[in-house]
Structure formats: structure tokens, C-alpha cells
Amino acid sequence: MKTIQNLAVVAAMSLATLLAAGVSAQGAENNKQGVATPAKPATKDSDLTLGEIRRIDKANKKLTIKHGDIKNLQMPGMTMVFQLSDAGALDQLKVGDEVRFRAEMGPTGLLITEIHLSGR
């Protein structure tokens, strides 16, 4: 069972990497044609993904989250591991917390760039 979960995580990360590479290539192509790349808009509540923390790995700054669809990455809901950009946020979180978060493709995998307890 663990092997299937590991394969699912690897497949999801591979898909996210391919999607991010396609977006980067598209942006580069637009810039070659003289098209301005729009600035990244501020995150709205509707841009955040809902999830539940299943595991916290403080030593490696990672969270395992069961989440809904991650719209900005075109990723369906599942349970997976994310790196956390702000290790200080780990002190405010516990297993079972419902959170709203934004994930981006980072240099080493999926990275949570913003996270809030649901209701805050």
C-alpha cells in the first residue's frame, strides 16, 4: 500500500513539473513576441486550496495534507507531501488542523508559499 502511495506522489509531482514547465515555456515564448507578462495578482481567498493536515515533519519542513483541487497547478484533490517555505508556520499548526493554502512548483517539488488556519 505504501508503494502505491509513493507512486501516486511521484506521479503527481511529475505531472506538476510538466505543467509548470509548459507554463514557463509559454511565458518565455510570449516574451519573445514582445507580449508583456502580467504581474502576479495578490492571492484571494478563492485562490487558496482547502486541506487537512495529516502529518507534520518539522525536521524537514514538510507537511502531509489531504487537499481539494489545487486550481493554479491544475491538480486534483489527493493526499501528498509539501515543502513549507516558512518553517515558522510549523509552530502554529497541528495534525488535524483544517487549512487554506497556496502551493507553487518550487525547485525541489511542491512548495507551500502561503498557509492559514481555516477560519482565520
Residue frames as qw, qx, qy, qz and C-alpha x, y, z in Angstrom:
[[0.000, 0.886, 0.463, 0.000, 0.00, 0.00, 0.00],
 [0.325, -0.776, 0.107, 0.530, 2.87, 2.35, 0.86],
 [0.419, -0.087, 0.600, 0.676, 4.40, 1.70, -2.56],
 [0.189, 0.659, 0.637, 0.352, 1.16, 2.72, -4.28],
 [0.172, -0.935, -0.219, 0.217, 1.05, 5.93, -2.24],
 [0.422, -0.551, 0.347, 0.630, 4.69, 6.66, -3.10],
 [0.368, 0.220, 0.671, 0.605, 4.00, 6.06, -6.80],
 [0.064, 0.839, 0.523, 0.133, 0.98, 8.37, -6.64],
 [0.280, -0.863, 0.011, 0.419, 3.09, 11.13, -5.07],
 [0.424, -0.290, 0.535, 0.671, 5.84, 10.70, -7.67],
 [0.285, 0.483, 0.691, 0.456, 3.27, 10.76, -10.49],
 [0.053, -0.924, -0.372, 0.069, 1.61, 13.89, -9.11],
 [0.343, -0.741, 0.204, 0.540, 4.95, 15.67, -8.71],
 [0.424, -0.015, 0.641, 0.640, 5.96, 14.67, -12.26],
 [0.179, 0.710, 0.617, 0.287, 2.67, 15.98, -13.63],
 [0.182, -0.934, -0.170, 0.257, 3.06, 19.23, -11.71],
 [0.432, -0.489, 0.401, 0.642, 6.63, 19.61, -13.03],
 [0.352, 0.274, 0.684, 0.578, 5.47, 19.09, -16.61],
 [0.036, 0.859, 0.499, 0.104, 2.61, 21.56, -16.17],
 [0.299, -0.853, 0.028, 0.427, 4.94, 24.16, -14.65],
 [0.450, -0.237, 0.535, 0.675, 7.48, 23.67, -17.46],
 [0.274, 0.544, 0.662, 0.436, 4.75, 24.18, -20.06],
 [0.097, -0.943, -0.305, 0.089, 3.61, 27.41, -18.40],
 [0.406, -0.678, 0.251, 0.559, 7.21, 28.67, -18.20],
 [0.428, 0.052, 0.636, 0.640, 7.83, 27.84, -21.86],
 [0.159, 0.758, 0.578, 0.259, 4.61, 29.59, -22.84],
 [0.225, -0.925, -0.111, 0.286, 5.61, 32.70, -20.88],
 [0.454, -0.440, 0.438, 0.639, 9.05, 32.70, -22.48],
 [0.360, 0.362, 0.674, 0.533, 7.51, 32.39, -25.94],
 [0.013, 0.905, 0.425, 0.035, 5.17, 35.31, -25.22],
 [0.327, -0.816, 0.121, 0.462, 8.12, 37.45, -24.14],
 [0.479, -0.091, 0.578, 0.654, 9.98, 36.62, -27.39],
 [0.205, 0.594, 0.627, 0.461, 6.98, 38.01, -29.27],
 [0.083, 0.267, -0.086, 0.956, 7.07, 41.24, -27.27],
 [0.533, -0.589, -0.454, -0.405, 3.97, 40.40, -25.22],
 [0.145, -0.538, 0.515, -0.651, 4.11, 41.75, -21.67],
 [0.497, -0.205, -0.832, 0.135, 3.84, 39.12, -18.94],
 [0.413, -0.730, -0.152, -0.523, 1.26, 40.28, -16.38],
 [0.034, -0.440, 0.684, -0.582, 2.33, 40.72, -12.77],
 [0.363, -0.234, -0.898, 0.086, 1.17, 38.02, -10.39],
 [0.391, -0.615, -0.168, -0.664, -2.05, 39.20, -8.72],
 [0.251, -0.370, 0.661, -0.602, -2.45, 39.18, -4.95],
 [0.209, -0.133, -0.969, -0.015, -3.80, 35.91, -3.61],
 [0.552, -0.280, -0.038, -0.785, -7.54, 35.94, -3.00],
 [0.581, -0.183, 0.675, -0.415, -9.34, 33.57, -0.66],
 [0.871, 0.349, 0.135, -0.317, -10.80, 31.82, -3.71],
 [0.546, 0.644, -0.536, 0.010, -7.24, 31.10, -4.95],
 [0.214, -0.476, 0.788, -0.327, -6.42, 29.11, -1.81],
 [0.630, -0.008, -0.742, -0.227, -6.87, 25.35, -1.52],
 [0.686, -0.494, 0.239, -0.478, -8.68, 23.75, 1.40],
 [0.675, 0.224, -0.696, 0.094, -6.99, 20.88, 3.17],
 [0.767, -0.611, 0.062, -0.188, -6.44, 18.96, 6.37],
 [0.102, 0.683, -0.706, 0.159, -3.01, 18.41, 7.89],
 [0.957, -0.095, -0.234, -0.144, -2.31, 14.69, 8.23],
 [0.860, -0.212, -0.095, 0.455, 1.38, 14.75, 9.23],
 [0.016, 0.980, -0.190, 0.063, 3.99, 17.32, 10.27],
 [0.877, 0.023, -0.063, 0.476, 7.71, 16.75, 9.68],
 [0.179, -0.973, 0.039, 0.140, 9.40, 19.69, 11.45],
 [0.627, -0.439, 0.435, 0.473, 12.92, 18.39, 10.83],
 [0.436, 0.133, 0.621, 0.637, 12.42, 18.59, 7.06],
 [0.195, 0.357, 0.062, -0.912, 9.93, 21.49, 6.98],
 [0.246, -0.066, -0.785, -0.566, 7.25, 19.31, 5.34],
 [0.535, 0.093, 0.458, -0.704, 3.51, 18.86, 5.73],
 [0.014, 0.180, 0.929, 0.323, 1.35, 16.00, 4.53],
 [0.360, 0.253, 0.237, -0.866, -2.02, 17.46, 3.56],
 [0.280, 0.432, 0.843, 0.158, -5.22, 15.87, 2.31],
 [0.053, 0.407, -0.023, -0.911, -6.40, 18.60, -0.04],
 [0.590, 0.647, 0.412, -0.252, -9.01, 19.56, -2.58],
 [0.680, 0.574, 0.231, 0.393, -8.22, 20.58, -6.16],
 [0.374, -0.565, 0.111, 0.727, -5.19, 22.87, -6.47],
 [0.514, 0.792, 0.308, -0.117, -6.50, 25.15, -9.22],
 [0.115, 0.900, -0.338, -0.249, -3.30, 27.05, -10.01],
 [0.203, -0.447, 0.845, 0.212, -1.47, 23.75, -10.61],
 [0.732, 0.164, -0.354, -0.558, -4.48, 22.03, -12.24],
 [0.226, 0.194, -0.932, 0.207, -4.06, 19.19, -9.74],
 [0.645, -0.430, -0.473, -0.420, -6.96, 17.09, -8.44],
 [0.550, -0.638, 0.328, -0.428, -7.55, 16.55, -4.74],
 [0.853, 0.075, -0.492, 0.153, -5.40, 13.92, -3.01],
 [0.640, -0.752, 0.114, 0.106, -3.11, 13.46, -0.01],
 [0.765, 0.442, -0.135, 0.447, 0.51, 14.47, -0.56],
 [0.614, -0.505, -0.113, 0.595, 3.64, 15.96, 0.98],
 [0.280, 0.895, 0.086, 0.336, 4.55, 19.62, 0.57],
 [0.541, 0.005, -0.262, 0.799, 7.68, 21.57, 1.47],
 [0.171, -0.903, -0.377, 0.114, 6.90, 24.67, 3.55],
 [0.441, 0.636, -0.064, 0.630, 8.58, 27.97, 2.61],
 [0.207, -0.670, 0.299, -0.647, 8.09, 29.44, 6.12],
 [0.536, -0.026, -0.805, 0.252, 9.32, 26.98, 8.76],
 [0.081, -0.084, 0.496, -0.861, 7.99, 29.31, 11.48],
 [0.635, -0.106, -0.207, -0.737, 4.44, 28.42, 10.44],
 [0.613, -0.020, -0.790, 0.004, 5.01, 24.86, 11.68],
 [0.133, -0.005, -0.692, 0.710, 4.80, 26.06, 15.28],
 [0.426, 0.086, 0.188, -0.881, 1.21, 27.21, 14.73],
 [0.716, 0.128, -0.447, -0.521, -0.02, 24.03, 13.06],
 [0.430, -0.245, 0.829, -0.260, -1.02, 20.60, 14.35],
 [0.064, -0.071, -0.939, -0.330, -2.26, 17.34, 12.87],
 [0.035, 0.578, 0.807, -0.117, -5.98, 17.57, 12.13],
 [0.034, 0.573, 0.100, -0.813, -5.99, 21.34, 11.51],
 [0.520, 0.676, 0.491, 0.179, -8.08, 22.50, 8.58],
 [0.307, -0.511, 0.198, 0.778, -6.06, 24.95, 6.49],
 [0.560, 0.811, 0.164, -0.048, -6.26, 27.13, 3.39],
 [0.537, -0.511, 0.409, 0.533, -3.01, 27.23, 1.43],
 [0.579, 0.768, -0.166, -0.219, -1.34, 28.17, -1.84],
 [0.781, -0.239, 0.475, 0.326, 1.12, 25.76, -3.42],
 [0.418, 0.813, -0.304, -0.270, 3.60, 26.51, -6.18],
 [0.947, 0.186, -0.078, 0.249, 6.10, 24.37, -8.05],
 [0.322, -0.876, 0.334, 0.135, 9.44, 25.01, -6.31],
 [0.311, 0.674, -0.657, -0.130, 12.93, 23.97, -7.35],
 [0.014, 0.246, -0.958, 0.146, 12.70, 20.69, -5.40],
 [0.111, -0.378, -0.918, -0.051, 8.98, 19.94, -5.64],
 [0.223, -0.743, -0.460, -0.432, 5.72, 21.41, -4.43],
 [0.312, 0.013, -0.415, 0.854, 6.13, 24.33, -2.07],
 [0.185, -0.810, -0.556, 0.020, 3.51, 25.93, 0.17],
 [0.323, 0.328, -0.034, 0.887, 4.03, 29.67, -0.13],
 [0.331, -0.310, 0.160, -0.877, 1.04, 30.72, 1.97],
 [0.449, -0.279, -0.849, -0.007, -0.94, 28.88, 4.66],
 [0.319, -0.329, 0.257, -0.851, -3.68, 29.89, 7.09],
 [0.132, 0.195, 0.915, -0.328, -5.80, 28.02, 9.61],
 [0.126, -0.488, -0.681, -0.532, -9.32, 27.78, 8.22],
 [0.339, -0.803, -0.489, 0.028, -11.50, 30.45, 9.78],
 [0.417, -0.636, -0.008, 0.649, -8.63, 32.94, 10.13]]
